[in-house]
Amino acid sequence: ETGVTQTPRHLVMGMTNKKSLKCEQHLGHNAMYWYKQSAKKPLELMFVYNFKEQTENNSVPSRFSPECPNSSHLFLHLHTLQPEDSALYLCASSQDPRDEQYFGPGTRLTVT
Amino acid sequence: GNSVTQMEGPVTLSEEAFLTINCTYTATGYPSLFWYVQYPGEGLQLLLKATKADDKGSNKGFEATYRKETTSFHLEKGSVQVSDSAVYFCALNTNAGKSTFGDGTTLTVKP
């Protein structure tokens, strides 16, 4: 049990769909992260939130829209995605951005 | 900018062999260093960490020593098991809270 849960675990969506990924952490942490992990590519940091405020957006296309309503929950809203967006999306949390991160199991996204 | 360079994989070893996965970094200041492991179908999990020079992190038989003079944090294990087969990531966090991960090294241990 990592203390970070993600739903759904698998998602198949068409390019015109709108869907959301959910992440919840039960660790009392203040920072939360979204990563994209594609086959044969390095782990890509997408967004960082600290105390519910976005502190990093690594040039992510606007078809990905994060939301952090409180320190325990993080969402990634998806719309008009492309097939190259198919990947494993990992959520993580940490007590502070300088500390080790705790990862969820990921959502395997397939865009058809 | 900050960077982490890991030994390229894949690495294939026989059970009970000695493991070394090299990791070097570039960063300003005094970062904290981490090794994470990712088993198939799972997210990353912290394996060990070191927060200052000459610290040794250890867990489950794995060790890594923070070497500031060589900017390295090599992962070692004396005797690997089949269950150690996974992808290993070296990472750093700066005091400003910036994270940088290496590309990952895939380890396969054969019985």
Backbone of each chain as ProteinMPNN parsed JSONL, in Angstrom:
{"seq_chain_A": "ETGVTQTPRHLVMGMTNKKSLKCEQHLGHNAMYWYKQSAKKPLELMFVYNFKEQTENNSVPSRFSPECPNSSHLFLHLHTLQPEDSALYLCASSQDPRDEQYFGPGTRLTVT", "coords_chain_A": {"N_chain_A": [[0.859, -1.209, 0.0], [0.817, 2.002, -1.096], [-0.202, 4.385, -0.347], [-0.977, 6.236, -2.163], [-3.467, 6.546, -4.416], [-4.894, 5.828, -7.614], [-7.35, 6.418, -10.059], [-9.146, 5.922, -13.122], [-7.604, 2.615, -13.4], [-7.116, 1.728, -15.913], [-7.777, 3.149, -19.092], [-9.541, 3.725, -22.02], [-9.936, 5.874, -24.646], [-11.56, 7.85, -27.167], [-10.467, 10.246, -29.633], [-12.095, 12.449, -29.507], [-13.264, 12.442, -27.092], [-13.965, 13.436, -23.627], [-12.367, 13.049, -20.611], [-11.449, 12.286, -17.185], [-8.672, 11.884, -15.011], [-8.058, 10.634, -11.77], [-6.432, 11.272, -8.694], [-5.527, 10.392, -5.426], [-4.134, 11.072, -2.292], [-3.187, 9.654, 0.807], [-1.485, 10.44, 2.734], [-1.005, 12.797, 3.991], [0.508, 14.69, 2.702], [1.921, 17.678, 1.151], [2.613, 18.369, -1.431], [1.938, 17.58, -4.84], [2.078, 15.664, -7.882], [2.016, 15.231, -11.461], [3.046, 12.841, -13.82], [4.161, 11.705, -17.03], [4.638, 8.61, -18.529], [6.053, 7.119, -21.133], [6.57, 4.386, -23.407], [9.923, 3.501, -23.849], [10.82, 6.088, -23.506], [12.051, 8.829, -21.508], [10.935, 9.457, -18.115], [8.468, 11.925, -17.826], [7.974, 14.934, -16.266], [4.967, 16.585, -15.67], [3.162, 18.397, -14.275], [3.315, 20.294, -11.203], [2.081, 20.679, -7.962], [1.948, 22.595, -5.03], [0.836, 22.934, -1.834], [-1.729, 23.253, -2.951], [-1.315, 25.085, -4.971], [-0.31, 25.632, -8.293], [2.945, 25.037, -9.225], [4.623, 24.291, -11.192], [4.636, 23.849, -14.674], [5.372, 22.005, -17.231], [5.538, 22.944, -20.036], [3.242, 21.709, -21.061], [0.775, 20.506, -23.332], [-2.347, 22.229, -23.9], [-4.512, 20.544, -23.972], [-4.367, 18.926, -21.837], [-5.434, 19.37, -18.615], [-4.853, 20.299, -15.408], [-6.15, 19.92, -12.048], [-6.369, 20.874, -8.709], [-8.053, 20.547, -6.053], [-7.725, 20.337, -3.3], [-5.174, 19.512, -0.861], [-5.094, 16.767, -0.89], [-6.153, 15.692, -3.174], [-5.892, 15.292, -6.678], [-6.468, 16.051, -10.028], [-6.523, 15.162, -13.496], [-7.638, 16.536, -16.277], [-8.797, 15.569, -19.418], [-8.979, 16.247, -22.871], [-9.813, 16.081, -26.313], [-7.589, 14.445, -27.111], [-4.538, 13.072, -28.572], [-3.318, 10.237, -30.46], [-0.613, 9.875, -29.751], [-0.569, 10.583, -27.148], [-1.081, 8.414, -25.653], [-0.137, 6.53, -22.908], [1.413, 5.723, -19.725], [0.137, 7.29, -16.973], [1.327, 8.789, -14.197], [0.787, 9.581, -10.821], [2.101, 11.387, -8.066], [3.144, 12.1, -4.683], [4.54, 14.259, -2.144], [5.935, 15.221, 1.022], [7.202, 17.659, 0.99], [8.479, 19.602, -1.742], [11.23, 19.064, -1.816], [11.574, 16.577, -0.83], [11.481, 12.892, -0.872], [9.415, 11.202, -3.287], [6.182, 9.719, -3.379], [4.633, 7.328, -5.23], [1.655, 6.643, -7.143], [-0.066, 3.771, -8.621], [-0.533, 4.303, -11.251], [-2.314, 5.266, -14.285], [-3.191, 3.563, -17.097], [-3.397, 4.828, -20.177], [-5.052, 4.741, -23.244], [-5.355, 6.119, -26.351], [-7.554, 6.195, -28.964]], "CA_chain_A": [[0.0, 0.0, 0.0], [1.696, 3.15, -1.202], [-0.851, 5.572, 0.181], [-1.415, 7.071, -3.276], [-4.347, 5.759, -5.273], [-5.253, 6.441, -8.884], [-8.462, 5.813, -10.793], [-9.166, 4.462, -13.252], [-6.289, 2.02, -13.661], [-7.009, 1.637, -17.366], [-8.752, 4.01, -19.766], [-9.471, 3.812, -23.475], [-10.803, 6.965, -25.075], [-11.407, 8.359, -28.508], [-9.827, 11.566, -29.695], [-13.057, 13.52, -29.256], [-13.827, 12.292, -25.741], [-13.436, 14.14, -22.462], [-12.292, 12.176, -19.444], [-10.594, 12.797, -16.115], [-7.933, 10.969, -14.151], [-8.114, 11.069, -10.38], [-5.372, 10.822, -7.795], [-5.778, 10.738, -4.03], [-3.071, 10.626, -1.391], [-3.642, 9.494, 2.186], [-0.233, 10.549, 3.494], [-0.888, 14.124, 4.597], [1.537, 15.447, 1.994], [1.533, 18.994, 0.665], [2.951, 18.518, -2.842], [1.454, 16.514, -5.707], [2.739, 15.704, -9.195], [1.625, 14.374, -12.57], [4.102, 12.427, -14.741], [3.812, 10.862, -18.176], [5.668, 7.606, -18.798], [5.833, 6.451, -22.416], [7.525, 3.32, -23.693], [11.21, 3.872, -24.433], [11.1, 7.513, -23.314], [12.246, 9.149, -20.089], [9.812, 9.932, -17.32], [8.262, 13.349, -18.076], [7.202, 15.68, -15.286], [3.994, 17.447, -16.34], [2.685, 19.473, -13.39], [3.597, 20.206, -9.779], [1.282, 21.517, -7.078], [2.419, 22.659, -3.652], [-0.227, 23.617, -1.083], [-2.825, 23.481, -3.898], [-0.946, 26.048, -5.992], [0.535, 25.071, -9.336], [4.274, 25.631, -9.199], [5.36, 23.908, -12.386], [3.92, 23.358, -15.853], [6.497, 21.803, -18.145], [5.147, 23.107, -21.445], [2.279, 20.654, -21.383], [-0.295, 21.017, -24.209], [-3.55, 22.652, -23.17], [-5.504, 19.466, -23.935], [-4.233, 18.369, -20.487], [-5.77, 20.444, -17.696], [-4.834, 19.78, -14.043], [-6.953, 20.581, -11.026], [-5.988, 20.439, -7.367], [-9.013, 21.214, -5.165], [-7.167, 20.34, -1.949], [-3.853, 18.866, -0.846], [-5.21, 15.305, -0.969], [-6.709, 15.263, -4.448], [-5.344, 15.882, -7.902], [-7.141, 15.546, -11.214], [-5.996, 15.546, -14.807], [-8.754, 16.537, -17.224], [-8.291, 15.253, -20.755], [-9.932, 16.484, -23.96], [-9.274, 16.064, -27.68], [-6.229, 13.911, -27.08], [-3.968, 12.487, -29.76], [-2.801, 8.883, -30.193], [0.713, 9.92, -29.104], [-0.754, 10.816, -25.714], [-1.203, 7.101, -25.006], [1.008, 6.361, -22.007], [1.085, 5.511, -18.318], [0.145, 8.572, -16.257], [1.644, 8.537, -12.797], [0.632, 10.635, -9.835], [2.986, 11.225, -6.921], [3.042, 13.145, -3.665], [5.653, 14.348, -1.208], [5.683, 16.151, 2.106], [7.76, 18.918, 0.522], [9.112, 19.326, -3.051], [12.616, 18.61, -1.677], [11.573, 15.224, -0.259], [11.185, 11.773, -1.758], [8.046, 11.157, -3.768], [5.442, 8.47, -3.272], [3.899, 7.21, -6.485], [0.534, 5.748, -7.32], [0.184, 2.698, -9.579], [-0.655, 4.802, -12.616], [-3.447, 5.003, -15.175], [-2.74, 3.235, -18.454], [-4.301, 5.509, -21.093], [-4.938, 4.45, -24.67], [-6.163, 7.035, -27.17], [-7.784, 5.532, -30.261]], "C_chain_A": [[0.885, 1.246, 0.0], [1.087, 4.398, -0.6], [-1.293, 6.531, -0.901], [-2.234, 6.192, -4.214], [-4.696, 6.547, -6.528], [-6.407, 5.679, -9.507], [-8.743, 6.613, -12.05], [-7.755, 3.916, -13.455], [-6.035, 1.892, -15.16], [-8.113, 2.501, -17.978], [-8.481, 3.988, -21.257], [-10.424, 4.918, -23.888], [-10.512, 7.368, -26.514], [-10.875, 9.781, -28.477], [-10.793, 12.703, -29.396], [-13.65, 13.463, -27.85], [-13.243, 13.293, -24.753], [-13.485, 13.183, -21.285], [-11.404, 12.833, -18.399], [-9.911, 11.655, -15.389], [-7.939, 11.539, -12.736], [-6.962, 10.471, -9.588], [-5.723, 11.277, -6.388], [-4.625, 10.229, -3.181], [-3.552, 10.704, 0.053], [-2.473, 9.671, 3.155], [-0.061, 11.896, 4.183], [0.173, 14.989, 3.943], [0.991, 16.767, 1.45], [1.775, 19.199, -0.824], [2.437, 17.317, -3.625], [1.932, 16.761, -7.126], [1.981, 14.828, -10.2], [2.841, 14.123, -13.454], [3.478, 11.644, -15.892], [4.971, 9.898, -18.409], [5.294, 6.86, -20.071], [6.907, 5.395, -22.61], [8.768, 3.91, -24.358], [11.479, 5.372, -24.4], [11.301, 7.786, -21.831], [10.946, 9.582, -19.426], [9.686, 11.447, -17.507], [7.416, 13.961, -16.969], [6.267, 16.628, -16.025], [3.644, 18.657, -15.473], [3.115, 19.188, -11.95], [2.67, 21.166, -9.055], [1.894, 21.459, -5.684], [1.419, 23.5, -2.874], [-1.327, 24.118, -2.024], [-2.492, 24.495, -4.988], [-0.032, 25.386, -7.027], [1.875, 25.792, -9.344], [5.106, 25.262, -10.427], [4.409, 23.409, -13.456], [4.998, 23.238, -16.923], [6.052, 21.798, -19.597], [4.195, 22.012, -21.902], [1.183, 21.227, -22.279], [-1.58, 21.274, -23.428], [-4.653, 21.594, -23.175], [-5.409, 18.663, -22.626], [-4.462, 19.528, -19.509], [-5.793, 19.895, -16.273], [-5.759, 20.581, -13.137], [-6.571, 20.012, -9.673], [-6.9, 21.136, -6.361], [-8.566, 21.273, -3.708], [-5.878, 19.529, -1.966], [-3.911, 17.357, -1.006], [-5.628, 14.804, -2.343], [-6.103, 16.03, -5.612], [-6.042, 15.228, -9.078], [-6.35, 15.96, -12.454], [-7.138, 15.395, -15.796], [-8.19, 16.445, -18.639], [-9.351, 15.575, -21.796], [-9.193, 16.614, -25.285], [-7.826, 15.608, -27.713], [-5.838, 13.32, -28.429], [-3.451, 11.084, -29.449], [-1.446, 8.884, -29.493], [0.624, 10.262, -27.618], [-0.966, 9.515, -24.948], [0.057, 6.845, -24.188], [0.495, 5.931, -20.642], [1.206, 6.867, -17.622], [0.258, 8.282, -14.768], [1.417, 9.787, -11.967], [1.599, 10.349, -8.69], [2.713, 12.336, -5.914], [4.296, 13.139, -2.815], [5.296, 15.35, -0.122], [6.072, 17.569, 1.679], [8.412, 18.63, -0.833], [10.566, 18.866, -2.958], [12.709, 17.154, -1.208], [11.299, 14.144, -1.298], [9.704, 11.751, -2.106], [7.476, 9.753, -3.627], [4.499, 8.403, -4.472], [2.675, 6.316, -6.354], [0.869, 4.704, -8.378], [0.05, 3.123, -11.03], [-1.986, 4.473, -13.275], [-2.875, 4.74, -16.559], [-3.775, 3.796, -19.42], [-4.0, 5.105, -22.529], [-5.888, 5.369, -25.421], [-6.3, 6.424, -28.562], [-8.296, 6.528, -31.299]], "O_chain_A": [[1.606, 1.513, 0.962], [1.795, 5.377, -0.366], [-1.923, 7.545, -0.601], [-1.729, 5.201, -4.742], [-4.783, 7.775, -6.504], [-6.439, 4.449, -9.486], [-8.601, 7.835, -12.058], [-6.816, 4.685, -13.66], [-4.893, 1.94, -15.617], [-9.227, 2.576, -17.459], [-7.355, 4.202, -21.706], [-11.598, 4.897, -23.517], [-9.39, 7.248, -27.005], [-10.841, 10.429, -27.431], [-10.361, 13.807, -29.066], [-14.439, 14.325, -27.464], [-12.201, 13.905, -24.988], [-14.521, 12.583, -21.0], [-10.7, 13.803, -18.68], [-10.499, 10.594, -15.179], [-7.84, 12.749, -12.53], [-6.574, 9.32, -9.789], [-6.163, 12.408, -6.183], [-4.19, 9.087, -3.332], [-4.214, 11.655, 0.468], [-2.476, 9.119, 4.255], [0.928, 12.11, 4.885], [0.683, 15.921, 4.563], [-0.218, 16.952, 1.309], [1.201, 20.109, -1.421], [2.488, 16.183, -3.149], [2.163, 17.9, -7.531], [1.383, 13.817, -9.831], [3.575, 15.049, -13.799], [2.428, 11.017, -15.753], [6.131, 10.305, -18.478], [4.347, 6.074, -20.092], [8.003, 5.49, -22.058], [8.679, 4.704, -25.294], [12.283, 5.872, -25.187], [10.779, 7.055, -20.989], [9.997, 10.01, -20.082], [10.67, 12.174, -17.367], [6.274, 13.554, -16.758], [6.699, 17.384, -16.896], [3.813, 19.802, -15.893], [3.261, 18.039, -11.533], [2.49, 22.312, -9.469], [2.306, 20.396, -5.22], [1.181, 24.657, -3.22], [-1.792, 25.252, -1.909], [-3.326, 24.74, -5.859], [0.903, 24.668, -6.672], [1.929, 27.016, -9.457], [6.161, 25.848, -10.672], [3.489, 22.64, -13.177], [5.477, 24.24, -17.454], [6.169, 20.792, -20.297], [4.333, 21.464, -22.995], [0.701, 22.33, -22.018], [-1.857, 20.616, -22.424], [-5.636, 21.736, -22.448], [-6.266, 17.825, -22.343], [-3.768, 20.543, -19.569], [-6.671, 19.095, -15.95], [-6.101, 21.732, -13.408], [-6.463, 18.796, -9.515], [-6.558, 22.209, -5.865], [-8.982, 22.163, -2.966], [-5.535, 18.926, -2.983], [-2.88, 16.724, -1.234], [-5.476, 13.62, -2.646], [-5.844, 17.231, -5.537], [-6.192, 14.007, -9.126], [-5.623, 16.953, -12.459], [-7.557, 14.283, -16.117], [-7.242, 17.142, -19.001], [-10.513, 15.209, -21.619], [-8.101, 17.178, -25.361], [-6.955, 16.282, -28.262], [-6.677, 13.099, -29.302], [-3.175, 10.774, -28.29], [-1.161, 7.974, -28.714], [1.632, 10.232, -26.911], [-1.023, 9.524, -23.718], [1.173, 6.929, -24.7], [-0.71, 5.793, -20.433], [2.255, 7.509, -17.679], [-0.594, 7.625, -14.17], [1.796, 10.894, -12.351], [1.879, 9.19, -8.386], [2.131, 13.369, -6.245], [5.025, 12.148, -2.766], [4.453, 16.224, -0.325], [5.371, 18.539, 1.967], [8.862, 17.506, -1.056], [11.092, 18.326, -3.931], [13.793, 16.57, -1.191], [10.939, 14.431, -2.44], [8.856, 12.209, -1.339], [8.183, 8.752, -3.739], [3.683, 9.298, -4.696], [2.655, 5.366, -5.571], [1.95, 4.735, -8.966], [0.463, 2.4, -11.937], [-2.686, 3.539, -12.882], [-2.171, 5.576, -17.125], [-4.901, 3.303, -19.48], [-2.851, 5.125, -22.971], [-7.088, 5.387, -25.151], [-5.31, 6.17, -29.248], [-8.544, 6.153, -32.445]]}, "seq_chain_B": "GNSVTQMEGPVTLSEEAFLTINCTYTATGYPSLFWYVQYPGEGLQLLLKATKADDKGSNKGFEATYRKETTSFHLEKGSVQVSDSAVYFCALNTNAGKSTFGDGTTLTVKP", "coords_chain_B": {"N_chain_B": [[21.393, 23.521, -16.456], [19.878, 21.018, -14.297], [20.832, 17.553, -14.279], [20.629, 13.968, -14.667], [22.437, 11.107, -15.194], [22.274, 7.845, -16.126], [23.563, 4.501, -16.176], [23.281, 2.807, -19.201], [20.766, 0.477, -20.091], [19.555, -2.656, -21.444], [20.299, -4.504, -18.401], [21.475, -7.677, -17.762], [21.67, -10.29, -15.516], [22.879, -13.196, -13.787], [21.319, -15.064, -11.15], [22.396, -14.313, -7.844], [24.586, -12.878, -8.652], [26.809, -9.971, -8.62], [25.674, -6.64, -8.478], [25.964, -3.543, -10.13], [24.788, -0.372, -10.803], [25.444, 2.428, -12.518], [25.337, 5.91, -11.695], [25.462, 9.291, -12.357], [25.462, 12.817, -11.655], [24.458, 16.208, -12.353], [24.204, 19.23, -10.82], [23.266, 22.29, -9.195], [24.39, 23.506, -6.047], [23.555, 21.498, -3.183], [22.157, 18.716, -3.739], [19.552, 16.345, -2.791], [19.723, 12.816, -3.13], [18.356, 9.981, -4.822], [17.282, 6.573, -5.236], [14.902, 4.94, -7.103], [12.587, 2.231, -7.64], [10.862, 0.38, -10.091], [8.515, -1.983, -10.445], [7.081, -4.402, -12.709], [4.037, -3.229, -14.079], [3.485, -1.466, -12.025], [3.713, 1.622, -10.068], [6.5, 3.893, -9.424], [8.671, 3.238, -6.658], [10.254, 4.328, -3.68], [13.546, 3.318, -3.164], [16.012, 3.808, -1.848], [17.76, 6.535, -0.194], [19.881, 9.49, -0.002], [20.96, 12.322, 1.694], [23.082, 14.062, 2.063], [26.581, 14.717, 1.398], [28.704, 11.863, 1.404], [26.906, 10.315, 2.796], [25.383, 7.127, 3.185], [22.905, 5.367, 1.626], [20.668, 2.675, 2.244], [18.849, -0.361, 1.664], [16.97, -3.303, 1.64], [19.206, -4.854, 0.936], [20.384, -3.385, -1.042], [22.657, -0.73, -1.78], [23.892, 2.662, -1.8], [26.217, 5.283, -2.155], [26.606, 8.694, -1.512], [28.608, 10.571, -3.375], [30.257, 13.374, -3.486], [32.552, 14.388, -4.623], [32.9, 13.023, -6.986], [30.489, 13.385, -8.1], [28.507, 11.295, -7.98], [26.287, 8.461, -7.537], [26.144, 5.568, -7.23], [24.397, 2.506, -7.579], [24.412, -0.509, -5.754], [24.396, -4.059, -5.232], [25.069, -6.984, -3.481], [24.292, -9.616, -4.088], [22.124, -10.57, -6.334], [18.612, -11.295, -6.789], [16.035, -13.159, -8.506], [13.667, -11.817, -8.085], [14.451, -9.184, -7.99], [14.332, -8.151, -10.471], [13.498, -5.465, -12.425], [12.809, -1.972, -13.189], [15.153, 0.529, -12.611], [15.542, 3.742, -11.247], [17.519, 6.58, -11.004], [17.594, 9.623, -9.168], [17.398, 13.153, -8.451], [16.781, 15.773, -6.059], [16.652, 19.21, -5.777], [17.496, 21.846, -3.417], [15.711, 23.783, -3.956], [13.522, 22.413, -4.614], [13.301, 21.168, -7.087], [12.883, 18.408, -9.164], [14.711, 15.819, -10.781], [14.885, 13.103, -12.912], [16.663, 10.146, -13.876], [16.974, 8.194, -16.933], [16.257, 5.611, -16.425], [17.078, 2.176, -15.765], [16.859, -1.014, -16.965], [16.722, -4.029, -15.294], [17.275, -7.445, -15.522], [17.114, -10.484, -13.927], [18.262, -13.692, -14.112], [17.398, -17.091, -13.339]], "CA_chain_B": [[20.297, 22.881, -15.746], [20.196, 19.776, -13.59], [20.718, 16.336, -15.087], [21.007, 12.685, -14.075], [22.833, 10.163, -16.238], [22.358, 6.463, -15.635], [24.086, 3.452, -17.03], [22.265, 2.331, -20.128], [20.449, -0.935, -19.996], [19.212, -3.458, -20.264], [21.332, -5.266, -17.696], [21.033, -9.041, -17.494], [22.58, -10.973, -14.602], [22.444, -14.461, -13.189], [21.021, -14.984, -9.717], [23.528, -14.238, -6.92], [25.668, -12.04, -9.186], [26.961, -8.641, -8.051], [25.057, -5.622, -9.318], [26.272, -2.116, -10.052], [24.176, 0.51, -11.801], [26.102, 3.724, -12.339], [24.54, 7.13, -11.783], [26.157, 10.546, -12.096], [24.515, 13.921, -11.707], [24.892, 17.603, -12.445], [23.232, 20.086, -10.134], [23.834, 23.357, -8.372], [24.149, 23.32, -4.624], [23.703, 20.183, -2.561], [20.873, 18.034, -3.892], [19.307, 15.023, -2.222], [19.806, 11.797, -4.186], [17.416, 8.891, -4.597], [17.054, 5.483, -6.168], [13.547, 4.41, -7.119], [12.447, 0.986, -8.392], [9.526, 0.192, -10.671], [8.218, -3.363, -10.835], [6.117, -4.422, -13.824], [2.641, -2.917, -13.792], [3.351, -0.646, -10.821], [4.391, 2.912, -10.065], [7.828, 3.885, -8.825], [8.712, 3.295, -5.201], [11.572, 4.695, -3.179], [14.393, 2.214, -2.734], [16.895, 4.368, -0.835], [18.082, 7.937, -0.427], [20.975, 10.104, 0.759], [20.681, 13.755, 1.651], [24.295, 14.867, 2.078], [27.789, 14.051, 0.945], [29.231, 10.714, 2.147], [25.824, 9.491, 3.333], [25.104, 5.877, 2.478], [21.531, 4.884, 1.724], [20.61, 1.225, 2.09], [17.531, -0.957, 1.832], [16.776, -4.61, 0.979], [20.475, -5.341, 0.416], [20.921, -2.399, -1.971], [23.373, 0.392, -1.153], [24.454, 3.697, -2.67], [26.901, 6.305, -1.368], [26.612, 10.036, -2.094], [29.985, 10.996, -3.589], [30.212, 14.72, -4.073], [33.762, 14.658, -5.412], [32.72, 12.437, -8.318], [29.054, 13.607, -8.407], [27.97, 9.983, -8.315], [25.421, 7.781, -6.555], [26.029, 4.264, -7.87], [23.609, 1.517, -6.848], [25.083, -1.811, -5.685], [23.849, -5.135, -4.413], [26.059, -8.058, -3.507], [23.785, -10.884, -4.601], [20.771, -10.262, -6.811], [17.621, -12.365, -6.878], [15.101, -13.019, -9.628], [12.657, -10.83, -7.689], [14.998, -7.834, -8.16], [14.104, -7.737, -11.857], [12.683, -4.248, -12.389], [13.486, -0.797, -13.752], [15.728, 1.332, -11.537], [15.684, 5.142, -11.608], [18.279, 7.485, -10.147], [16.935, 10.924, -9.203], [17.846, 14.154, -7.487], [15.933, 16.919, -5.717], [17.442, 20.342, -5.301], [16.917, 22.542, -2.269], [14.593, 24.584, -4.458], [12.392, 21.527, -4.863], [13.243, 20.705, -8.474], [13.203, 16.983, -9.302], [15.209, 15.345, -12.071], [15.025, 11.65, -12.939], [17.397, 9.513, -14.952], [16.142, 7.521, -17.922], [15.891, 4.27, -15.972], [17.891, 1.035, -16.206], [16.106, -2.256, -16.802], [17.507, -5.162, -14.785], [16.674, -8.772, -15.576], [17.914, -11.484, -13.23], [17.871, -15.04, -14.559], [17.69, -18.124, -12.339]], "C_chain_B": [[20.773, 21.61, -15.067], [20.055, 18.583, -14.52], [21.164, 15.122, -14.287], [21.288, 11.72, -15.215], [23.02, 8.784, -15.627], [22.988, 5.563, -16.671], [22.968, 2.939, -17.939], [22.009, 0.859, -19.92], [20.181, -1.494, -21.375], [20.413, -4.19, -19.679], [20.75, -6.643, -17.388], [22.088, -9.745, -16.649], [22.014, -12.331, -14.205], [22.195, -14.253, -11.703], [22.316, -15.099, -8.919], [24.712, -13.451, -7.475], [25.679, -10.692, -8.472], [26.403, -7.614, -9.035], [25.663, -4.26, -9.052], [25.509, -1.416, -11.16], [24.733, 1.897, -11.531], [25.126, 4.881, -12.5], [25.442, 8.311, -11.475], [25.18, 11.69, -12.295], [25.234, 15.25, -11.902], [23.814, 18.446, -11.791], [23.962, 21.182, -9.392], [23.531, 23.053, -6.91], [24.338, 21.883, -4.177], [22.371, 19.432, -2.638], [20.762, 16.808, -2.997], [19.258, 14.028, -3.381], [18.962, 10.59, -3.815], [17.621, 7.79, -5.634], [15.617, 5.016, -5.968], [13.559, 3.114, -7.935], [11.005, 0.878, -8.877], [9.391, -1.251, -11.119], [7.148, -3.351, -11.916], [4.698, -4.131, -13.364], [2.423, -2.039, -12.576], [3.968, 0.732, -11.026], [5.775, 2.777, -9.458], [7.694, 3.853, -7.306], [10.148, 3.577, -4.76], [12.313, 3.458, -2.716], [15.344, 2.684, -1.626], [17.2, 5.823, -1.18], [19.289, 8.356, 0.394], [20.837, 11.609, 0.606], [21.918, 14.636, 1.746], [25.503, 14.017, 1.724], [28.267, 13.009, 1.954], [28.164, 9.901, 2.86], [25.708, 8.217, 2.514], [23.641, 5.531, 2.707], [21.536, 3.372, 1.53], [19.196, 0.721, 2.366], [17.5, -2.27, 1.054], [18.063, -5.14, 0.357], [21.107, -4.423, -0.614], [21.601, -1.287, -1.182], [23.779, 1.398, -2.212], [25.047, 4.767, -1.78], [26.972, 7.602, -2.155], [28.059, 10.504, -2.172], [30.005, 12.352, -4.272], [31.416, 14.966, -4.985], [33.662, 14.107, -6.826], [31.288, 12.632, -8.825], [28.392, 12.303, -8.845], [27.14, 9.41, -7.177], [25.131, 6.391, -7.124], [25.284, 3.274, -6.976], [24.328, 0.172, -6.899], [24.259, -2.789, -4.858], [24.763, -6.336, -4.579], [25.594, -9.334, -4.164], [22.334, -10.679, -5.024], [19.908, -11.518, -6.877], [16.714, -12.115, -8.084], [14.075, -11.924, -9.337], [13.164, -9.391, -7.768], [14.826, -7.323, -9.591], [13.091, -6.598, -11.876], [13.418, -3.16, -13.164], [13.918, 0.09, -12.591], [15.997, 2.747, -12.039], [16.513, 5.857, -10.551], [17.645, 8.868, -10.265], [17.581, 11.871, -8.204], [16.758, 15.183, -7.248], [16.845, 18.027, -5.225], [16.771, 20.962, -4.084], [15.753, 23.438, -2.674], [13.388, 23.716, -4.806], [12.24, 21.081, -6.304], [13.712, 19.249, -8.549], [13.711, 16.694, -10.701], [15.437, 13.847, -11.964], [15.945, 11.236, -14.073], [16.438, 8.745, -15.853], [15.693, 6.13, -17.493], [16.806, 3.203, -16.565], [17.099, -0.237, -15.921], [17.047, -3.385, -16.393], [16.685, -6.434, -14.915], [17.63, -9.741, -14.898], [17.391, -12.86, -13.603], [18.264, -16.079, -13.518], [18.881, -18.984, -12.761]], "O_chain_B": [[21.915, 21.183, -15.237], [19.244, 18.605, -15.447], [21.964, 15.228, -13.357], [20.454, 11.545, -16.103], [23.831, 8.595, -14.721], [22.949, 5.83, -17.872], [21.855, 2.674, -17.487], [22.92, 0.09, -19.61], [20.54, -0.874, -22.376], [21.4, -4.456, -20.365], [19.662, -6.754, -16.821], [23.26, -9.792, -17.022], [20.808, -12.564, -14.286], [22.79, -13.374, -11.079], [23.21, -15.871, -9.264], [25.749, -13.369, -6.818], [24.711, -10.312, -7.813], [26.622, -7.698, -10.244], [25.855, -3.865, -7.902], [25.577, -1.819, -12.321], [24.524, 2.469, -10.461], [24.215, 4.839, -13.327], [26.113, 8.33, -10.443], [24.19, 11.555, -13.014], [26.432, 15.387, -11.653], [22.646, 18.379, -12.171], [25.122, 21.03, -9.009], [22.527, 22.416, -6.591], [25.167, 21.149, -4.716], [21.557, 19.503, -1.716], [21.769, 16.296, -2.506], [18.805, 14.361, -4.476], [18.863, 10.221, -2.644], [18.07, 8.039, -6.752], [15.174, 4.738, -4.854], [14.413, 2.916, -8.8], [10.062, 1.235, -8.17], [10.064, -1.691, -12.052], [6.388, -2.388, -12.025], [4.216, -4.708, -12.39], [1.285, -1.878, -12.133], [4.652, 0.982, -12.019], [6.178, 1.695, -9.032], [6.73, 4.372, -6.742], [11.112, 3.127, -5.379], [11.774, 2.645, -1.966], [15.463, 2.031, -0.59], [16.94, 6.285, -2.292], [19.676, 7.684, 1.351], [20.621, 12.108, -0.498], [21.822, 15.845, 1.533], [25.46, 12.787, 1.745], [28.243, 13.224, 3.166], [28.485, 8.884, 3.475], [25.91, 8.227, 1.3], [23.193, 5.417, 3.848], [22.32, 2.849, 0.739], [18.457, 1.282, 3.174], [17.966, -2.324, -0.084], [18.004, -5.82, -0.668], [22.245, -4.649, -1.024], [21.188, -0.944, -0.075], [23.986, 1.046, -3.373], [24.457, 5.127, -0.762], [27.353, 7.608, -3.326], [28.671, 10.801, -1.146], [29.797, 12.46, -5.48], [31.309, 15.665, -5.993], [34.261, 14.648, -7.755], [30.922, 12.094, -9.87], [27.802, 12.214, -9.922], [27.269, 9.811, -6.02], [23.987, 6.084, -7.461], [25.516, 3.216, -5.768], [24.8, -0.243, -7.957], [23.54, -2.415, -3.932], [25.179, -6.662, -5.691], [26.4, -10.066, -4.739], [21.433, -10.621, -4.187], [20.405, -12.637, -7.004], [16.643, -11.002, -8.606], [13.666, -11.192, -10.239], [12.371, -8.46, -7.625], [15.148, -6.17, -9.877], [11.965, -6.749, -11.401], [14.495, -3.385, -13.717], [13.126, 0.366, -11.69], [16.591, 2.943, -13.099], [16.241, 5.753, -9.355], [17.203, 9.251, -11.348], [18.224, 11.446, -7.244], [15.922, 15.436, -8.115], [17.701, 17.812, -4.367], [15.626, 20.646, -3.762], [14.918, 23.805, -1.847], [12.355, 24.225, -5.241], [11.156, 20.657, -6.706], [14.79, 18.904, -8.065], [13.214, 17.246, -11.684], [16.1, 13.376, -11.04], [16.0, 11.897, -15.11], [15.242, 8.656, -15.574], [14.831, 5.535, -18.139], [17.25, 3.308, -17.708], [16.718, -0.501, -14.781], [18.041, -3.655, -17.067], [15.538, -6.493, -14.472], [18.809, -9.812, -15.246], [16.209, -13.152, -13.425], [19.317, -15.976, -12.89], [19.266, -19.903, -12.037]]}, "name": "protein", "num_of_chains": 2, "seq": "ETGVTQTPRHLVMGMTNKKSLKCEQHLGHNAMYWYKQSAKKPLELMFVYNFKEQTENNSVPSRFSPECPNSSHLFLHLHTLQPEDSALYLCASSQDPRDEQYFGPGTRLTVTGNSVTQMEGPVTLSEEAFLTINCTYTATGYPSLFWYVQYPGEGLQLLLKATKADDKGSNKGFEATYRKETTSFHLEKGSVQVSDSAVYFCALNTNAGKSTFGDGTTLTVKP"}
